[in-house]
């Protein structure tokens, strides 16, 4: 195995073991770095070669997000080499690598969220479960994978909190609020009916066969609720509910550090996107808060 190929393997191993990245993310980085090695074709990496690789990606018409991920993989590899003492210089330092654009979150309005939350049929077991899921997602701002991985023992209804496990297996405590607590309490007797006799997966949210509800299943529940609420499907997803929760909190005065902790963002930079409010909201805040606004 060539030296650079071995460095790639060591770097990917560090991503999995030290940074706790998922196998899917590591697999994506592996493919990206394989393309980079093929571009180098045995040549030594340099600033000009890295720039040429980025240019080749753009020439292929790839989405900006794809170019950003691939160049991030290359940048991470060379930083790893320097940190491990394998190389003295990082050839990506002087290269203007692509940066992923940071779009505004696709938040629903509060009225839209309330309409979506009201769509499940509370006279049925599935409806009560779906209501609990929707209330949990909006109350906690949890990712769909975090909701799917939530166990019954992770939820403390008495204190109104839950422990969710996020990226890198990092856990955080999130508040639920009275509406989510009530919805989960109403669903718990139904959970017993979903559960397979003599076997319990431990998951909070179960499918009709008694197993853990998958990410795809959660997606389907959210999309169905959006359709019933009359919201265009391209504006509805579990991630949109997460965005909506954060946006609505910031609009009502929540500080970014608290929102960062709620969402499980590693850095405050990621959370700062929620400060990009509409001009109308900015005007309202200015009029009510600035000493010289009137």
C-alpha positions as CSV (number, residue, x, y, z in Angstrom):
1,X,0.0,0.0,0.0
2,X,1.3,3.5,-1.0
3,X,2.2,5.9,1.8
4,X,-0.6,8.3,1.1
5,X,-3.1,5.4,0.9
6,X,-2.0,4.3,4.3
7,X,-2.4,7.8,5.6
8,X,-6.0,7.8,4.3
9,X,-6.8,4.6,6.1
10,X,-5.3,6.0,9.4
11,X,-7.2,9.2,9.0
12,X,-10.5,7.4,8.4
13,X,-9.9,5.2,11.4
14,X,-9.3,8.3,13.5
15,X,-12.6,9.8,12.3
16,X,-14.5,6.7,13.5
17,X,-12.7,6.1,16.8
18,X,-11.8,9.6,18.0
19,X,-14.5,11.9,16.5
20,X,-17.2,9.3,16.6
21,X,-18.4,9.9,13.0
22,X,-21.0,7.4,11.7
23,X,-20.0,4.7,9.3
24,X,-22.0,6.4,6.6
25,X,-20.0,9.6,6.9
26,X,-16.7,7.7,7.0
27,X,-17.8,5.8,3.9
28,X,-18.5,9.1,2.1
29,X,-15.1,10.4,3.1
30,X,-13.5,7.2,1.8
31,X,-15.1,7.7,-1.6
32,X,-14.1,11.3,-1.7
33,X,-10.5,10.6,-0.8
34,X,-10.4,7.8,-3.4
35,X,-11.3,10.3,-6.0
36,X,-8.5,12.6,-4.7
37,X,-5.9,9.9,-4.9
38,X,-7.0,9.0,-8.4
39,X,-6.6,12.7,-9.4
40,X,-3.1,12.8,-7.9
41,X,-2.3,9.6,-9.9
42,X,0.7,8.9,-7.7
43,X,2.0,12.5,-7.7
44,X,2.9,14.4,-4.6
45,X,0.2,16.6,-3.1
46,X,0.8,20.4,-3.5
47,X,-1.2,23.5,-3.3
48,X,-1.5,23.6,-7.1
49,X,-2.6,19.9,-7.2
50,X,-5.2,20.5,-4.5
51,X,-6.5,23.6,-6.4
52,X,-6.6,21.5,-9.6
53,X,-8.7,18.9,-7.8
54,X,-11.2,21.5,-6.6
55,X,-11.4,23.0,-10.1
56,X,-12.0,19.5,-11.6
57,X,-14.9,19.0,-9.2
58,X,-16.5,22.4,-10.1
59,X,-16.0,21.6,-13.8
60,X,-18.1,18.4,-13.4
61,X,-21.0,20.6,-12.3
62,X,-21.3,19.0,-8.9
63,X,-23.5,20.7,-6.3
64,X,-21.8,23.2,-4.0
65,X,-22.5,20.9,-1.0
66,X,-20.8,18.0,-2.7
67,X,-17.7,20.0,-3.6
68,X,-17.6,21.3,-0.1
69,X,-17.7,17.8,1.4
70,X,-15.0,16.5,-0.9
71,X,-12.6,19.4,-0.3
72,X,-13.3,19.1,3.5
73,X,-12.2,15.5,3.3
74,X,-8.9,16.5,1.5
75,X,-8.4,19.3,4.0
76,X,-8.9,17.0,6.9
77,X,-6.5,14.4,5.5
78,X,-3.7,16.9,5.2
79,X,-4.3,18.5,8.6
80,X,-4.2,15.0,10.0
81,X,-0.8,14.4,8.4
82,X,0.6,17.6,9.9
83,X,-0.8,16.8,13.3
84,X,0.7,13.3,13.3
85,X,4.1,14.6,12.2
86,X,3.7,12.7,8.9
87,X,4.1,15.9,6.8
88,X,5.6,19.3,7.6
89,X,3.3,21.4,5.4
90,X,-0.5,21.4,4.7
91,X,-1.0,22.0,0.9
92,X,-4.6,23.1,1.5
93,X,-3.7,26.2,3.5
94,X,-3.2,28.5,0.5
95,X,-6.0,27.0,-1.5
96,X,-9.4,28.8,-1.8
97,X,-11.4,25.6,-1.2
98,X,-15.2,25.7,-1.7
99,X,-17.3,26.5,1.3
100,X,-20.8,25.2,1.6
101,X,-23.4,28.0,1.4
102,X,-25.4,28.5,4.6
103,X,-29.0,28.8,3.6
104,X,-31.7,30.2,5.8
105,X,-33.6,27.5,7.8
106,X,-36.9,26.5,6.2
107,X,-39.0,27.2,9.2
108,X,-42.7,26.8,9.3
109,X,-44.9,29.5,10.8
110,X,-46.3,28.9,14.3
111,X,-49.8,28.6,12.8
112,X,-48.5,25.9,10.4
113,X,-46.8,24.0,13.2
114,X,-49.9,24.1,15.3
115,X,-52.0,22.9,12.4
116,X,-49.6,20.1,11.8
117,X,-49.6,19.0,15.4
118,X,-53.4,18.8,15.4
119,X,-53.7,16.4,12.4
120,X,-53.3,13.0,14.1
121,X,-56.5,11.2,15.0
122,X,-56.4,11.1,18.8
123,X,-59.2,8.4,18.9
124,X,-56.8,5.8,17.5
125,X,-53.6,4.2,18.9
126,X,-51.6,5.2,15.9
127,X,-52.9,8.7,16.0
128,X,-51.9,9.1,19.7
129,X,-48.4,7.8,18.9
130,X,-48.1,10.1,15.9
131,X,-49.2,13.1,18.1
132,X,-46.6,12.2,20.7
133,X,-43.9,12.0,18.0
134,X,-44.8,15.4,16.5
135,X,-45.0,17.1,19.9
136,X,-41.6,15.6,20.9
137,X,-39.8,16.7,17.7
138,X,-41.1,20.2,18.0
139,X,-40.6,20.5,21.7
140,X,-37.1,19.1,21.8
141,X,-35.7,20.2,18.4
142,X,-34.3,16.7,18.1
143,X,-33.0,15.2,14.9
144,X,-35.0,12.4,13.4
145,X,-32.2,9.9,14.2
146,X,-32.3,11.0,17.9
147,X,-36.1,10.5,18.0
148,X,-35.7,7.0,16.4
149,X,-33.0,6.1,18.9
150,X,-34.9,7.3,22.0
151,X,-35.6,4.7,24.6
152,X,-38.4,4.6,27.1
153,X,-36.0,4.9,29.9
154,X,-34.5,8.1,28.4
155,X,-37.7,10.0,29.1
156,X,-38.6,11.4,32.6
157,X,-42.1,12.7,32.3
158,X,-42.2,13.8,36.0
159,X,-39.4,16.3,35.3
160,X,-40.4,16.9,31.7
161,X,-37.1,16.1,30.2
162,X,-35.4,13.5,28.0
163,X,-31.9,12.4,27.3
164,X,-31.2,12.3,23.6
165,X,-28.1,10.8,22.0
166,X,-26.7,12.9,19.1
167,X,-23.8,12.9,16.8
168,X,-20.7,11.2,18.1
169,X,-22.8,9.4,20.7
170,X,-22.9,12.7,22.7
171,X,-25.8,12.9,25.1
172,X,-27.7,16.0,26.1
173,X,-30.7,16.8,28.3
174,X,-33.6,18.4,26.6
175,X,-36.8,19.9,28.1
176,X,-40.1,18.6,26.7
177,X,-42.8,21.1,27.7
178,X,-46.3,20.3,29.0
179,X,-47.8,19.6,25.6
180,X,-45.2,17.0,24.7
181,X,-45.3,15.4,28.1
182,X,-49.1,15.1,27.9
183,X,-49.0,13.6,24.4
184,X,-46.4,11.0,25.5
185,X,-48.5,10.2,28.6
186,X,-51.5,9.6,26.4
187,X,-49.5,7.4,24.1
188,X,-47.8,5.1,26.7
189,X,-50.9,2.8,27.2
190,X,-50.9,2.3,23.4
191,X,-47.2,1.5,23.4
192,X,-48.1,-1.6,25.4
193,X,-50.6,-2.7,22.7
194,X,-47.9,-2.2,20.0
195,X,-45.4,-4.2,21.9
196,X,-44.9,-7.8,20.9
197,X,-45.8,-10.3,23.6
198,X,-42.8,-11.3,25.7
199,X,-40.5,-9.0,23.9
200,X,-39.7,-5.3,24.3
201,X,-37.2,-3.4,22.2
202,X,-37.0,-0.6,24.8
203,X,-37.7,2.0,22.2
204,X,-40.2,4.8,23.1
205,X,-41.7,5.0,19.7
206,X,-42.8,1.6,18.2
207,X,-44.2,0.6,14.9
208,X,-47.3,-1.5,14.5
209,X,-45.2,-4.7,14.6
210,X,-43.7,-3.8,18.0
211,X,-40.2,-2.9,16.7
212,X,-38.4,0.4,17.0
213,X,-39.9,3.0,14.6
214,X,-37.3,3.7,11.9
215,X,-36.1,7.1,10.6
216,X,-38.1,6.4,7.4
217,X,-41.2,5.7,9.5
218,X,-40.8,8.9,11.4
219,X,-40.3,10.8,8.1
220,X,-43.6,9.3,6.8
221,X,-45.5,10.3,9.9
222,X,-44.3,13.9,9.6
223,X,-45.0,14.1,5.9
224,X,-48.5,12.7,6.3
225,X,-49.2,15.3,9.0
226,X,-48.0,18.0,6.7
227,X,-50.1,16.8,3.9
228,X,-53.2,16.7,6.1
229,X,-52.4,20.2,7.4
230,X,-52.3,21.5,3.8
231,X,-48.6,22.4,3.9
232,X,-46.6,21.8,0.6
233,X,-44.6,18.5,1.0
234,X,-41.3,20.2,0.0
235,X,-41.6,22.3,3.1
236,X,-42.3,19.5,5.6
237,X,-39.8,17.1,7.2
238,X,-38.5,16.2,10.7
239,X,-35.6,18.6,10.1
240,X,-38.0,21.4,9.3
241,X,-39.6,20.9,12.6
242,X,-36.2,21.1,14.3
243,X,-35.5,24.4,12.4
244,X,-38.9,25.7,13.3
245,X,-38.4,25.0,17.0
246,X,-35.1,26.9,17.0
247,X,-36.3,29.8,14.9
248,X,-39.4,30.3,17.0
249,X,-37.4,30.3,20.2
250,X,-34.9,32.9,18.8
251,X,-37.7,35.1,17.6
252,X,-39.1,35.1,21.1
253,X,-35.9,36.1,22.7
254,X,-34.0,32.9,23.4
255,X,-30.2,33.3,23.6
256,X,-28.1,31.4,21.1
257,X,-26.2,29.5,23.8
258,X,-29.4,27.9,25.1
259,X,-30.5,27.1,21.6
260,X,-27.1,25.6,20.8
261,X,-27.4,23.3,23.9
262,X,-31.0,22.3,23.0
263,X,-30.0,21.4,19.4
264,X,-26.7,19.8,20.3
265,X,-24.6,21.9,17.9
266,X,-20.9,21.5,18.4
267,X,-20.2,25.2,17.8
268,X,-22.1,28.4,18.2
269,X,-21.4,29.2,14.6
270,X,-23.9,26.6,13.4
271,X,-26.6,28.1,15.7
272,X,-26.0,31.6,14.5
273,X,-27.9,30.9,11.3
274,X,-31.1,31.4,13.4
275,X,-30.2,35.0,14.0
276,X,-31.1,35.7,10.3
277,X,-34.6,36.9,10.9
278,X,-37.0,38.5,8.5
279,X,-36.8,42.3,8.0
280,X,-40.3,42.6,9.5
281,X,-39.3,40.8,12.7
282,X,-36.1,42.9,12.9
283,X,-38.2,46.1,12.7
284,X,-40.5,44.8,15.4
285,X,-37.6,44.0,17.7
286,X,-35.9,47.3,17.0
287,X,-39.0,49.3,17.7
288,X,-39.7,47.5,21.0
289,X,-36.1,47.3,22.3
290,X,-33.9,50.2,21.0
291,X,-33.9,53.2,23.3
292,X,-33.9,55.6,20.3
293,X,-36.3,53.8,18.1
294,X,-39.0,56.5,18.6
